[in-house]
Each structure stands twice: as structure tokens, then as C-alpha cells.
Amino acid sequence: MLQSMRWTDDKAARFQVLRHAEARGTLLNVERVELEALLAELDADEADALRPAMERMDAQAAAMVKEKASLDTKAAELLRIADEEELLLADARAYLERLRQQSAALAEEYLRVTGHELAGAR
């Protein structure tokens, strides 16, 4: 759950004063510690503010990983089906070729047989 922001207008003003002192090179050690504490507090507030969005993004990423795995499985199955269809088509073509060869052989034999009868009948 989002906590209330710890950052206030007073802290923002003090932060600016300390940053200007740091930029001028006049920041005292005690002020450096105070500035670092303010930066840590600002970072913590930012992390708290971003947590729900990050959790949603993590959930979306997990859902996408799950969906990708499902789609990968389906793609593999479809590829297997396509490969089997290709084999079936190759088998059908080979079978058709055998039928054509058998038909041609029978036609030649019929002509040969029929031709002999016609020649023998004359």
C-alpha cells in the first residue's frame, strides 16, 4: 500500500539550500549528512510511489511469459501437424505415382494382349 509522502515543502526548501551550498562548494560535513538523508528519503518516497506500477509491470511480464510459453507450445504443435501433413501429401503423391505406373503397365499389357488377338484373328 502506498504510504503518505514524507517529502514536504519545508524539506524541499531545505534540500534546495543544501544543493546550492554543495554546488558552491560551501557544504559543511553535517550538512552533507543532512543532504544525504534527504536524498535517501526522496529515494524512498519515489520507490514507494513507483511500487504499485512496478508490481503491475511485474505481473504483466509474468503473464506475458506464461502466454509466450503457451504460444510456443501451440507453435510446436502446429509445426508438428504441418510436418505430418507434408508427409501425408508426399505419401499420397507416391501412391498416386504407383497407381499411374500400374495403370500404364496394365494398359500396355492389355494392348499387347489385345493386339495379339487381333493379329491372330486376321
C-alpha positions as CSV (number, residue, x, y, z in Angstrom):
1,M,0.0,0.0,0.0
2,L,1.3,3.5,-0.8
3,Q,2.5,5.3,2.3
4,S,2.0,9.0,2.7
5,M,4.8,11.0,1.2
6,R,7.5,12.0,3.7
7,W,8.6,14.9,1.5
8,T,7.3,18.3,2.5
9,D,7.6,21.9,1.3
10,D,10.0,22.6,4.2
11,K,12.1,19.6,3.2
12,A,12.1,20.6,-0.4
13,A,13.3,24.2,0.5
14,R,16.0,22.8,2.8
15,F,17.1,20.4,0.1
16,Q,17.5,23.3,-2.4
17,V,19.5,25.3,0.1
18,L,21.8,22.3,0.7
19,R,22.1,21.6,-3.1
20,H,23.1,25.2,-3.7
21,A,25.7,25.1,-0.9
22,E,27.0,21.8,-2.4
23,A,27.2,23.5,-5.9
24,R,29.1,26.4,-4.4
25,G,31.5,24.1,-2.5
26,T,30.4,25.5,0.9
27,L,28.6,22.5,2.2
28,L,29.7,21.5,5.7
29,N,30.1,17.9,6.7
30,V,27.0,18.0,8.9
31,E,25.1,19.5,6.0
32,R,26.4,16.8,3.7
33,V,25.0,14.1,6.1
34,E,21.6,16.0,6.1
35,L,21.6,16.2,2.3
36,E,22.3,12.5,2.0
37,A,19.5,11.8,4.5
38,L,17.1,14.0,2.4
39,L,18.2,12.2,-0.8
40,A,17.6,8.8,0.8
41,E,14.2,10.0,2.0
42,L,13.4,11.3,-1.5
43,D,14.5,7.9,-3.0
44,A,12.3,6.0,-0.5
45,D,9.3,8.2,-1.4
46,E,10.0,7.6,-5.1
47,A,10.3,3.9,-4.5
48,D,7.0,3.9,-2.5
49,A,5.3,5.8,-5.3
50,L,6.6,3.5,-8.0
51,R,5.9,0.2,-6.2
52,P,2.3,-0.3,-7.4
53,A,3.3,0.4,-11.0
54,M,6.3,-1.9,-10.7
55,E,4.1,-4.6,-9.2
56,R,1.7,-4.2,-12.1
57,M,4.5,-4.4,-14.6
58,D,5.9,-7.5,-12.9
59,A,2.5,-9.1,-13.1
60,Q,2.1,-8.2,-16.8
61,A,5.6,-9.5,-17.5
62,A,4.8,-12.8,-15.8
63,A,1.5,-13.0,-17.7
64,M,3.4,-12.4,-21.0
65,V,6.0,-15.1,-20.2
66,K,3.1,-17.5,-19.5
67,E,1.4,-16.5,-22.7
68,K,4.6,-16.9,-24.7
69,A,5.1,-20.3,-23.3
70,S,1.6,-21.3,-24.3
71,L,2.1,-19.8,-27.8
72,D,5.4,-21.6,-28.1
73,T,3.7,-24.9,-27.3
74,K,1.0,-24.2,-29.8
75,A,3.5,-23.3,-32.4
76,A,5.4,-26.5,-31.8
77,E,2.2,-28.5,-32.2
78,L,1.2,-26.6,-35.4
79,L,4.7,-27.3,-36.8
80,R,4.3,-31.0,-36.0
81,I,0.9,-31.0,-37.7
82,A,2.3,-29.3,-40.7
83,D,5.2,-31.7,-40.9
84,E,2.7,-34.7,-40.7
85,E,0.5,-33.1,-43.4
86,E,3.6,-32.7,-45.6
87,L,4.5,-36.4,-45.1
88,L,0.9,-37.4,-45.8
89,L,1.0,-35.4,-49.0
90,A,4.3,-37.0,-50.0
91,D,2.8,-40.4,-49.3
92,A,-0.3,-39.5,-51.4
93,R,1.8,-38.4,-54.3
94,A,3.9,-41.5,-54.2
95,Y,0.8,-43.7,-54.0
96,L,-0.7,-41.8,-57.0
97,E,2.5,-42.3,-59.0
98,R,2.4,-46.1,-58.2
99,L,-1.2,-46.2,-59.3
100,R,-0.3,-44.4,-62.6
101,Q,2.5,-46.8,-63.2
102,Q,0.3,-49.8,-62.5
103,S,-2.4,-48.4,-64.8
104,A,0.2,-47.8,-67.6
105,A,1.6,-51.3,-67.2
106,L,-1.9,-52.8,-67.4
107,A,-2.8,-50.6,-70.4
108,E,0.4,-51.8,-72.2
109,E,-0.4,-55.4,-71.3
110,Y,-4.0,-55.0,-72.5
111,L,-2.8,-53.5,-75.8
112,R,-0.2,-56.3,-76.1
113,V,-2.8,-58.9,-75.3
114,T,-5.5,-57.3,-77.5
115,G,-3.1,-56.8,-80.3
116,H,-2.2,-60.5,-80.4
117,E,-5.8,-61.5,-80.5
118,L,-6.5,-59.1,-83.3
119,A,-3.4,-60.3,-85.2
120,G,-4.3,-63.9,-84.5
121,A,-7.9,-63.3,-85.6
122,R,-6.9,-61.9,-89.0
